[in-house]
Amino acid sequence: MDQLSGLPKTQYEELKSLANDWASGVVSLQIGAPSVADMKRCAREFQEGTQHRLQSEDGNLFQYGVTQGDGKFREQMSKFLTEKYDDEVSCEDMMVTCGASHGLYMASTLLFNRGDIVFVEDPTYFIALDVFKDMGMTIVSIPSKDSFDVDELEKLLCKHQQTSKFEPSDKHPYWAMLFLVPTFNNPRGYCLSEEKCKKVIQLARKYDLFVICDDVYNLLTYIPADKPGNPPRPAPKRLFAYDKKTDPDYKGNVVSNGSFSKILGPGLRCGWMEAPVRTLNVLRFSAVTRSGGGWNNYTSGILASVIELGLLSEHILDLQTKYKRHLDAMCEVLTNEMPPEVKFTKPQGGYFIWVELPERINIIELREYCLKEYKVTFAPGPSFSIDRNFKNCMRLAITYNEVDDLVCALKNVCTATQKFCKESTQKM
């Protein structure tokens, strides 16, 4: 009954629930994953990449692998990201992971202890909250209205550090963690401004704060090109780039935690981290990494060829075109068919649209009604809040379904919302 309660605990449970939904014709607007058609294309690209890599393979791809990850992958990926970010990315800062969830878990377990503090935006990515609960960390939510509230963060940092007995060491160099989704935020879609990025870096250095960024949407930008025919413009500069090594007070406080799950395929179970030396040393020389060797050595090696052959670049360009079409179509429906008191902001990239309904609307009841009457479901706002706030909000995913199904399903959600708004007004 997790599907009906509106508070799914894990992505696995969502997908398991979705499998049951398929049989009954339910259209899910909550799943943040590529579509079936996208996965079929991924299969063809990976077949070509595999053939390319294995033709010249000397056997090292099947070894344990160096702790920082396959050298060819890091070389190709750093070149690729440098071009796509329009900002320098060094392979020396990069470590291969089994995806962003793995990167987050490694950082949490190796850099922090039970009871340590993690600051999270409210709302934020809901499974990250589950990771921190599993770790036994103390979760402190940062109330934020439209975007991340850096001033509120500073107040909370000052308050909590007053009672801290933290003493830095090589294995535990950070006092507390800050988890952010600064680019095409999940769930709200915004990008952190340059002014706020600079302020976060200042606070991180002042308070020995470890900032881990869920940078899984950065490459999916829909910002129009300067000239017709050119690819979309790059996303705003990632937070990691503001933590400059040339600064006199540089310590290394930010990690960019990336993944192929959103841009190629979740089943690859492969990602990367850009991290400062003091973080990399803890992750690389941990017992589990030294025992098992580089993470996902084989898959990352094949991905190096996928990148070298230009297949990843083509794939992402096509996703940008497709997902922008989805986004435009859904925003048009929201504008034309939602009651005027419903609010949303069209994002410039990523996977999601955040929709705010009047406070009198109970989003869980609306979701249950949509599921029962229209066989449509979406992610409810309370899922993204440790305090179960945002009881009148929903998150809509633009990627998992094809555009006609998205439009039809969203129109049904709009019809249901109109009914709820009308009935709630009559009760006032």
N, C-alpha and C positions, 0 to 999 in steps of 0.2 A: 504493500500500500504506500510505499515511499513516493511512487509516481503521483498519487492523489494528494499526499500531504504537502507536496510542493517543496520538500526539503531533501533532495537527493544527497547522499553522503559521498559517493564516489562516482567518477566517470564510468567505471565498470558497471555500477548499478544502473546508471543512465542508459548505457548501451544495451545491457541485458533487458531493461524495461522496454527499450526501443524495439528490440527483436520481437517482443510480444506485441508491441503496437503494430508492427508491419502486418501481422496476420489479421488484425482487425481494421486496417486501413487508416491508422492514426498518422497525421503529419506532425512531426516534431520541429518546432522553431527554437528548441533549446540546445540542440547538440552542436558544440563547437568543433566540428571536424570537416575535412574535405568530403566531397560527394563520391558516390560510387563511380561515376564517370571519371572523376579526377584520379581515382585509384587505378582504374584500368590503364590510363595513360602512364601512370607511375610505373606500372609493371613493364611496359614496353621500354621505357627509358632505362630502367634498372637492368633489363636484359642486355641492352646495348652497352651500358657501362660495365657490366660484369664481363662481357666478352672482351672489351677493350683492356681492362685491367689484368685479366688472367692470361692474356696472350704474352704479356711481358713480365709476369709475376715470377719471382725467384724463390718463393716459398715463405718469405718473412711475413706475408699477410696472414698466414695460418699459425704464426707464433703467438706468444703471449703479448708481445708489443710493448713499446716503451711507455712509461707511465703517463706521459703528457699526451700521447695519442699518435696515430700514424702521421709520419712526417709529410708525406705527399698530400694527405688530406689537409693538414694545417696550412701548408703552402698554398694549395689551390683555394681553400676557403678564405684565407686572409686576402688574397688577390680579389676574389669575387666580392667579398664584403667591402673592401676598399672602394671598388667601383660602384657598388649599389648604395653604400652609405655616403659616397662622395666625401670620405674621411678616412684617414690612415688607420688600417687594422694590421697589427703585427702578429705573425705566427708565433712569436716568442711569448705573447700574452695569452695564447689560446691553449685550452685543454679539451680533449674529446670527452663527452659524457654519453650516457644512454638516454638523453633527452632532458628537457628542462626540469621535469619532476625529480629525476635522479640528481641533477645538479643541485637543486634546492635541498634535497634530503641529505646529500653528502655535506654541503656547507653547514646545514643545521646540526648534524650529528658530530661533525669533526671540529667545528669552531665554537660550539656552545654546549652547555650542560642543562640538565633539567632545572627548571625554575628561572633560567635566564629570560630576559625580556625581549620580545619581538614586537615592534610597532607596525601596525597595519592600517591602511586606509579603510574607512568605512563609507561605501562598500568596497569589497575586493574579491579576488578570485577565490571561490569558496573551497576548493580542494587544498589550497595553500593553508587555509585555516585548519583543515584536518591534519595536515602534516605537522603543524606546530602543536596541535593537541596531542598527537601521537608522541611527540618529543617531550611532552610535559613542560613546554615553555609557557611563560606568562605572557598572554596576548593582551596588548594595550591598543585599543582602537582609537584612531584619529578622526574625529568628526569632520566631514568635509561636505560642503554644500554643492558646488558645481565642479570643482577641481580639487586637487590635493591642497590642503591647508598647511602651508609650511610654518606659518606663525603658531598654529596650534601644536604642531610637532615640537617646536622650540620650547613651548611652555611645558609640555609633557616630559621632554628630555631633562629640563632643569629640575622638575619636580621629582622624577624618579632617580636621578643620579645623586641627589642630596643624601639618599639613604643607602647608596651603593658602597660596597667594600671591594670593588673590582681592582685587581692588580694585573696588568697585562703581562703576557708571557709569549714565547715563540709559538706555542700551540694554541693559545687563546689570546690573540692580540686585540680583540674587540670587546667592548663592554656590552653592547646590545645590537640587535639586528633591526633593520628597517626593510620591509618587503614592499616593493613598488611595481606597478605596471605602468611605466611612465609614457610609453608610446602606444597610441591606439588602445587605450586602457580597457581592460576587462574588469567590470562590465560596461563602463560608461563611454568609452570610445574617444576620450579627449587625449591630447598630448601635453605633457608638462612644458610650461613656457621656459624660455631661456633664463629669465630672472629667477624663477623658482628652482631651476636646475642648479644655478650658481649658489643659491642659498642652501640647498640640500648639501652640497659639497662642503660649504663652510661649516655647517652644523656637524656633518659626519667627522670632519677633522677635529673639531673642538671637543666632541663628546666620545671619540673613539667608537664611532658607529659603523657597523658593517651594513652596507646598502646592497641588497641583491635585487636586480631588475629582471622581471619576467619579460624579456625582449623577444617574444615569439611572433609578434605581429609587425615588426619594424619594416620588413621587406614588402608588406602588402599595403602599399600606399596608392591612393586613388587621386592624389593631388594633380590637377591638370598640368600637362607639359607647357613649357613656354611657347613652343611652336607646334603646329599641327603635324602629326606623324611621329613626333618624338615620344619616348616612353614617359610615364608619369614622373614627376619630380620626386627626389628622395624624401623620406620622412625627416622630421626634425632631428637634429643631432642627438644621439643617444646619451644618456646620463654619464656613462663610462668615459666619454670623450671630454667631459668637463673636469674630470679628476686628472689634471695634467701632471705628468712626471717632472716637467720643468718648473713647476711652482715651488717656491722656497719652502712651503709648509706641506709639501706632498708626503703622504704616508702610504697611500693605496687603500682606499676605503670602499670602492665600488666594483661590483661584478656585473657583467652583462651575460645573462643566462639565456642562450638561444636553443632552438630546436627545429628539426625538419618536420615535425608533426603537422604544423599548419601550412607549410609551403610545399610539401612533397607527400609524405605519408607517415602517419603515426606508427604504423607497424614496423618501420625501420628501426625504431627505438634508438635514435642517434641524435646527438646535439653537441653543443660546444659552449664553453665558457671563455669569456675574456676576463682575466683576473690579474690583480697585482701579484708581485713575486711572493709576498708574505702569505697570501692566500694559496697560491699555487703550490708552495712548498708543503703546506699542511695537507692539501688534497693529494698531491703526487706521492708523498712519502708516508701516507697512512698505511697501516698493515694490510688492509683489504686491497688497496691498489697495488702495492708491492707484491702481494701474493698472486693476484689475478692478472697483473699487467695492464696495459692500456685498455680502456673501455671500448667495447664494440670495435675491435681492431679490423675485423673482416669487412663489416658494413661500411665503416668510414673509409676504408681503402677503395671500395667500389664507388662510393660517393665522390671520391677524388676524381675518378674518371668521368662520372656524370657531370661534374662541374667543368672539367677540362674540355669535354666535348661540346660544351655550350648548352647541354640539355636542361640543366637547372634554370639557367637564365631564360630560355624560351618558355619553360614551364611556368615560371613566375609571371612573366609578361602576359601569358594567356590567362592566368588566374586573376591578374589585376584587371584585365578587360572584362572577364566574366563576372567577377565579384562586384565591380563597379556597376555593371548592368543590374545585378541583383539589388544592390544598395539603392540605386536610383528608383527602381520599380517599387521597392518597399516603402521608401520615403514618400513617394507620390501617393501611395495608398494611405499612409498615415496622415498625410496632409489633407487629403480629400475626404476621407471617410471616418476619421476619428472625431469625437466631439471636440469643439474648439478649446475646451478647458484642459485637454490632454496635451502634455509638453514632451518634445524630444528635440535633440540636436543631431543633425546629420554629421556623422564622423567622416574624416578624410582618409580612413584606412581601417584595416583590421577586420574583425569578424562580426561585430555586434552593434546593435542599436539599443540604447537605454530609453525607456518610455516611462514617463511619470504621469500617473492618473490622479484625479482629485483625491484628497486624503480620506474622504468618506468611503472610497472603494476598497474592499478587502480583496487583495490580489489572489489569495489562495482560493476564495470562493469563486472568483471569476475564472480562474484556471480550471477548477473542477467542472464548472459549467461548460467551458469551451471543449473540454475533453468529452463530456457526456453528450452534448448537443451537436458538436461540429467535428469531433475527432481531431482536434488540434490542441497542442500543448506548447508551453513556453516556459522559460526559467523565471521563477518568481523572485522579487527583490529580497525577501528575507534570507534566501539561500546565501547571499553574498555579504551577510553581516553577522559578526560574532554576537551582536546584541539583538539580532532578529529585527532590525529596523527595515525601512523601505517597504512597508506592508501595502503600499499603493503603487509599486513599481514593477516593471517586467523587463527582462532582457530578451531580445530577439536575435537569433543567429541568421546570417545571410548566406551561408556557404553550403550547408549540408544538402539542401533540396534544390532542384532546378527551378528556374524563375517562374514558370507557370504555376507550379505547386506552391511556391512561396506566396505569390500574389493571391491565389485562391484562399489559402489558409489564413493569411493576414486579413483579408476582407471579412472572413468569418469572425476573427478576433475583434475586428472593429465593430461588427454588428452586435456581438455580445457586449462589448464595452458600452455602446450606445444604450442598450437595454439596461445595463447596470446603472449607468449615470442617470438615466431618466427615472428609474425606480427609486434610486437613493435620493433624488431631488424631491420626489413626491412624499417621501417619508420625513423630510426636514420640517 
